[in-house]
Amino acid sequence: MSDRVAVVTGTSSGIGAALARRLLNEGWAVAGLSRREVELEHGDYQHMVLDLGNLHAVQTLAEKRLGALMRDPRWARVALVNNAALGGSHKGIEDTDPEELAWLLAVNTVAPVYLMGFAARTVPPQTALRIVNVSSGAAHRGFPGLGDYCASKAALRLAGMALGEELRSEGRPGGARADAAVLSYEPGVVDTPMQTRARSGGGEDSPWSRPFRDFREQGLLEKPEDVIGPVVEFLSGDAGSAFVEKRFGA
């Protein structure tokens, strides 16, 4: 039986699905979260249907199901991978719809930050803890038409950085936590459903969607299976720095 468990969001497709399969093949137990059911037949996989935009449901599921899973004494290592995200409206900032923005921030930022904090306070202190936030170049740089997405990823990046500092701080309630680390990982341009939606966002005449169509036409899209190696390595490795940033291919 496995002594390692990973909670992975967005396992219905793309990077989340590829990562869940890879971890299962490498001996992890995996709990997957997504809005849709997943056809993944494996004795060490359990699926939880959840819309991360429903923050009440996120908190309820964490308290009723994830808490018991993360506290299970059989685990020597617990991981959380915040992978699920919305790609944004592909509208200019001038056309921001506040309700659409609030929903995107709930999925891309609020839910992942909450889940990071929940894992940090729930996983027993003697258990190794690894947290991965799937990030983007948009967390560092503004892109036209992606202001909402940029804001959400930049906020998650800095929240992960802050958590890393807190985990190693003697001022943390319960004291510093040595065997814990956070990774902010940029997988690059990956062939996922988010990319498919980005190519059609705003319509054929939208200047904001043209770069995403160019990625496909120029053969620049990576396969999800090809970009997850650094994540698996981090989840299985020793905790060095409390916060680490990595970029695929760099």
N, C-alpha and C positions, 0 to 999 in steps of 0.2 A: 504494500500500500504506500501511496505517496505521503511524504512528510512536508510537501510544499503546496501552497494553494495560491492561485492568482485570480483576482476579480478583474475582469476585462469588460469595459463598456463598448458597445457597438460591434458585437460579434456576429451580426447578421450578414455582413459583407465587408469587402475591402481589407484594410489592415487588421481590424479586429478579428475577422474570421480567420485570416492567415495566421495571426499570432496565437489564437486559441488552439488551432490544429498543431502548430509547432510546439507549443508548450505541452500539450497532451502527449505528443510523440516523445518528448524529452522527460516524461515522468512527473509532470505537474498535474495536480487537480485544478480544474478551471471552473469558475462560476462566471457565466456570461450574462450581460445585461444588454437588452436592445428592445426597440419598440415592437419587433416582430418575433415570431417563433423561429427557432433555428433547427435545421435538420442536421444535427451532429451526433451521431450514434457513438458514444464512448462512455464506458463505465465511470470515468472520472470527470465527466462533464455534467454540470447542471445549469439549466437556463432559467432566467428570471425576466419576464416581460415587464419593461419599464420605459416610460417616456420621461427622459431627463428634464423636459420642460415643465413637468408637473412636480413642483418642488415639494408639495405635501406628500405625494406618492414616493418621492425619493427618500425623504426623511422616514416615512413609515416603513419602507422596505429595509432601509439600513437598520433601524432599531429592531425590527421583528425578525429579519432573516440574516442580514450581513453581520450583525453583531455576534450572533451565536457562531456563525461560520468562522469569523476572524479570531474569536476567543478559544476555539477548539484546541485543547492541549496537544493534539497529535501533530500540529504544525510546528516545524522548526523554522519555517520561513513563510511570510505572507507578503503578497504583492498586490498592488492596485495599479491598473493601467487605465488612465483617463484618455480614451481614444475617440469616443463618439463626439461628433460636432456637426453643427450646421454651417453651410458655406456662405451664408449671408445673402442679402437681397440683391446684390449687384446694382445698387442704386447709388447715386452720389449722395454725399452728406446733406446736400440741400434738399433732397427728397426723402429724408429719413421719416419713417413711420414709427412713432414711439412704441406702439404695441408690438410691432415686428421686432424692434430692437430689444425690447424687454424679453421677448421669447428667446431670441438668439443668445442673449447674455445669460439667461437661465440655463440653457443647454450647454453652452461653451465655457462658461465661467462659474456661475453660482453653484451648480450641481457638482462640478469637479472639485472646486475649492472645499465645499462641504464634505465631500467624500474623502478628500485628503485629511481633513481635520478629524473626521470620524475614525478613519483607519489609525491615525496617530494616537488617538486617545483610547482606542478599543483593543488593538493588538497588544498582547501582554509584553511587558518591557523586556523580558528575556528572549523574545522571539524576534528574529531578524525581520526588518520591514523595508520594502523597496517600493517606491512610488514613481510611476512614469507618467508624465503629461506629454501627449503627442502634440507638438507645437508646429510652427510654420515660420517661414521667413517673414510673414506678415506680422509676427510678434515684435519684429525689430524695425520694420520699414513700412511706411504708408504706401498703399497701392490705390489708384483711382477706382472707385466703385466698390472697394472692399473696406471702407471705413469701419463698418460694424464688425466685420470679421477680424480686422487688425486690432481693434480695441479689445475684443474678447480674448484673443490669443496673447496680447501684450499683458493684459491683466492676469491671466492664468500663469504666464511665465513668472511674473513678479511675485505672485502669491506662492508659487512653488519655491522661489528663492527665499522668501520670508520664512516659510515653513522649515527649510533647511537650516536657517539660522536658529530658529526656535528649538529644533530638535537637539542641537548641540549646545544650547544655552543652559548654564547652571541655574538661571532664573526660571526655567520651565517648571511648572508644577510637577512634582515627582522627580525632578532633576533631569540632566542631559541624558539623551538616548544615543548610545554609541553605535549600535549596529542598525542604523537607519540612514537612508539616503534618498534623494529626489533627483530624477533625471528629467530634463526638458529636452525632448528629442524632435528634431526636424527631419522628417523622412524624405523631403524633396518633393518633386512633382510625380505623383503616383496615380496610376490608372484605377480610380475608385469611382463609385457613384457620385461623390461630391464633384469630381472633375467633370463627369458627364453633365451634371446640372449646371456647372459653371459655364460650360460651352454654350448652353442655350439661355443662360440668364440674361434677361433684358431684351431678348430677341436677336435676330441676325444682324440688325443694324446697330446694336449696342457697342460702343467703343470699349466698354468694360469687359466684354466677353471675348473679344478678338484674341488676346494673348492666350487664353485657354484653348481656343481652337488651333492656334499655332503650335501649342505643345503637342497635340495629337498629330497634326499634319507633318511636323518635323521629327516625329518618332522619339520624343523626349520623355515620354511617360514610362516610369518604372513599374514593374509588377509588385503588388503588395508582398508577395513571398520573398522578394529580393531585398527588401529594405528593413526587415524586422530583426536581422541578426544582432545589431547593437543593443536592441531592447532586451533580447533574450540573454545576451552576455551580461548586461547590467543587472538584470533580475537575479541571475545565478551567482554573481560575483561578490567580492568583499566590498564593504562600505569604505570608501576612501573619503573624499570630500562629501560634506552634507548635501551640497547641491552641485550638479554636474550638467553641462550643456553639451550636446553632441549633434552633429549634422551628418546625414548620410553622404558618404563619399568624401568627407573631409578628414 
